[in-house]
Amino acid sequence: LVLRPLSIEQGQFVFETYMAKDFPQSELKPWPLMEALARQGEYDMLGVFLGEQMLGYAWQFCPRGGKAVLVDYFAILPQYRGTGWGEKVVELLRNYYHIPILLESEEPTEAPDEAIARRRLGFYSRCGMMDTGLQLRLFGVRFCILASCKVEKARSVMEEIYDGLLGPELAQSAVEYL
């Protein structure tokens, strides 16, 4: 099992073919934004492969000189879900980057499907991801912020990431720290 960078063309194929089915439309960033960030070297579009077979994908925002990377989209393709590959991919991501990995997971009590949100938090916990204690609303959706290791000043790290991803002006209006 390996992580491989996807070309822009492969990334667009994954976006149009898989991501549109794996994530609600309201959670998908516009492709041109992801493409621009990837071309700037601040967005990793990684495919998860077993030999030549793609099993899933993990896309991260990784600001140059940043203190952490933010998992933006992660999914195992439907036919491979429930097989244990997801946990292995999280471990691969932890080894791929030499700085903390952060991710957002919906706060279960406010999620459209509380059971799925709780299952997702359990999955990340089994993978060794730790609750930073930071919660925020991003475009009105409440998230818990998890990390691959203890992150000092999680809020300042997330502010840096969102400023880079959204731009300081939009980040100020779109992100509410709780």
C-alpha positions as CSV (number, residue, x, y, z in Angstrom):
1,L,0.0,0.0,0.0
2,V,1.5,3.3,-1.1
3,L,0.6,7.0,-1.3
4,R,1.4,8.5,-4.7
5,P,1.0,12.2,-5.8
6,L,-1.6,12.6,-8.5
7,S,-1.1,14.8,-11.5
8,I,-3.5,17.7,-12.0
9,E,-5.4,15.7,-14.6
10,Q,-5.6,12.6,-12.3
11,G,-6.8,14.9,-9.5
12,Q,-9.5,16.4,-11.6
13,F,-10.6,12.9,-12.6
14,V,-10.8,11.9,-8.9
15,F,-12.7,15.1,-8.0
16,E,-15.3,14.6,-10.8
17,T,-15.6,10.8,-10.5
18,Y,-15.3,10.0,-6.7
19,M,-15.4,13.1,-4.6
20,A,-18.7,14.3,-5.9
21,K,-20.2,11.0,-4.6
22,D,-18.2,10.7,-1.4
23,F,-18.9,14.2,-0.1
24,P,-21.9,16.4,0.1
25,Q,-21.9,19.2,-2.5
26,S,-21.8,21.7,0.3
27,E,-18.5,20.3,1.6
28,L,-16.7,20.4,-1.7
29,K,-14.4,23.2,-2.5
30,P,-14.4,24.4,-6.1
31,W,-12.0,22.5,-8.3
32,P,-10.3,25.6,-9.5
33,L,-9.3,26.5,-5.9
34,M,-7.8,23.1,-5.3
35,E,-6.0,23.1,-8.7
36,A,-4.5,26.5,-8.0
37,L,-3.3,25.5,-4.6
38,A,-1.8,22.2,-6.0
39,R,0.0,24.2,-8.8
40,Q,1.4,26.5,-6.0
41,G,2.7,23.5,-4.2
42,E,0.5,24.0,-1.2
43,Y,-2.0,21.2,-1.7
44,D,-1.1,17.5,-2.0
45,M,-3.4,15.3,-3.9
46,L,-2.4,11.8,-3.0
47,G,-3.8,8.6,-4.4
48,V,-3.8,5.4,-2.2
49,F,-2.6,2.5,-4.4
50,L,-2.2,-1.2,-4.0
51,G,0.0,-2.0,-7.0
52,E,-1.7,-0.1,-9.8
53,Q,-5.2,-0.3,-8.2
54,M,-6.4,2.9,-6.6
55,L,-8.1,2.2,-3.3
56,G,-8.8,5.8,-2.2
57,Y,-7.4,9.3,-1.9
58,A,-6.1,11.7,0.7
59,W,-5.8,15.4,-0.1
60,Q,-4.0,17.8,2.2
61,F,-3.5,21.5,2.5
62,C,0.2,22.0,3.3
63,P,1.2,25.6,3.5
64,R,4.9,26.2,2.7
65,G,6.8,26.5,6.0
66,G,3.7,25.5,7.9
67,K,3.7,23.9,11.3
68,A,1.1,21.2,10.2
69,V,-0.8,19.8,7.3
70,L,-4.6,19.7,7.3
71,V,-6.3,16.7,5.8
72,D,-8.9,18.2,3.5
73,Y,-10.5,15.1,1.9
74,F,-9.9,11.5,2.7
75,A,-11.9,8.5,1.5
76,I,-11.5,4.9,0.7
77,L,-13.4,3.9,-2.5
78,P,-16.8,2.2,-1.6
79,Q,-15.8,-1.3,-2.7
80,Y,-12.8,-1.2,-0.3
81,R,-14.5,0.3,2.8
82,G,-14.7,-1.7,5.9
83,T,-11.6,-3.7,5.0
84,G,-9.1,-2.0,7.3
85,W,-7.4,0.0,4.5
86,G,-8.4,3.3,6.0
87,E,-6.5,2.8,9.2
88,K,-3.4,1.8,7.2
89,V,-3.7,5.0,5.1
90,V,-3.8,7.2,8.2
91,E,-0.6,5.5,9.4
92,L,0.9,6.1,5.9
93,L,0.0,9.8,6.1
94,R,1.6,10.0,9.6
95,N,4.8,8.7,8.1
96,Y,4.6,10.7,4.9
97,Y,4.6,14.0,6.6
98,H,7.2,15.0,9.2
99,I,5.0,17.6,10.9
100,P,1.7,17.1,12.7
101,I,-1.4,16.1,10.7
102,L,-4.6,17.9,11.6
103,L,-8.2,17.1,10.5
104,E,-11.7,18.3,11.1
105,S,-14.4,16.0,12.1
106,E,-18.0,17.1,12.6
107,E,-19.2,17.5,16.2
108,P,-21.7,14.6,16.5
109,T,-24.5,16.5,18.3
110,E,-24.8,18.9,15.4
111,A,-24.0,16.6,12.5
112,P,-26.8,15.6,10.1
113,D,-26.2,12.0,11.1
114,E,-25.0,11.7,14.7
115,A,-24.2,8.0,14.5
116,I,-21.9,8.4,11.5
117,A,-20.1,11.4,13.1
118,R,-19.5,9.3,16.2
119,R,-18.3,6.4,14.1
120,R,-15.9,8.7,12.3
121,L,-14.5,10.1,15.6
122,G,-14.0,6.5,16.8
123,F,-12.2,5.6,13.6
124,Y,-9.8,8.5,13.9
125,S,-9.3,7.7,17.6
126,R,-8.4,4.1,16.7
127,C,-5.9,5.5,14.2
128,G,-4.1,7.5,17.0
129,M,-5.6,10.9,16.2
130,M,-6.0,12.9,19.3
131,D,-8.6,15.6,20.2
132,T,-6.8,18.9,20.4
133,G,-9.7,20.4,22.5
134,L,-10.2,23.0,19.8
135,Q,-13.7,23.3,18.2
136,L,-14.7,25.7,15.6
137,R,-17.5,26.6,13.1
138,L,-16.3,26.6,9.5
139,F,-19.0,28.1,7.2
140,G,-21.5,27.3,10.0
141,V,-20.6,23.7,10.5
142,R,-19.2,22.7,13.9
143,F,-16.0,20.7,13.9
144,C,-13.7,19.0,16.4
145,I,-10.0,19.4,15.5
146,L,-7.9,16.2,15.8
147,A,-4.2,15.8,15.5
148,S,-1.6,13.1,14.9
149,C,0.3,14.3,18.0
150,K,0.0,16.8,20.7
151,V,-0.2,20.2,19.1
152,E,0.7,23.2,21.2
153,K,-1.3,26.3,20.4
154,A,-3.7,24.3,18.1
155,R,-5.7,27.5,17.5
156,S,-2.8,29.5,16.1
157,V,-1.8,26.6,13.9
158,M,-5.3,26.4,12.5
159,E,-5.5,30.1,12.0
160,E,-2.3,29.9,9.9
161,I,-3.8,27.1,7.9
162,Y,-7.2,28.7,7.3
163,D,-5.6,32.1,6.4
164,G,-3.5,30.3,3.8
165,L,-6.3,28.2,2.5
166,L,-9.1,30.8,2.4
167,G,-7.2,34.1,2.6
168,P,-7.2,36.1,5.8
169,E,-10.3,38.1,5.0
170,L,-12.6,35.1,4.2
171,A,-11.0,33.1,7.1
172,Q,-12.0,35.9,9.5
173,S,-15.7,35.7,8.4
174,A,-15.9,32.0,7.8
175,V,-14.2,30.5,10.9
176,E,-15.5,31.0,14.4
177,Y,-13.4,29.5,17.2
178,L,-15.4,28.1,20.1
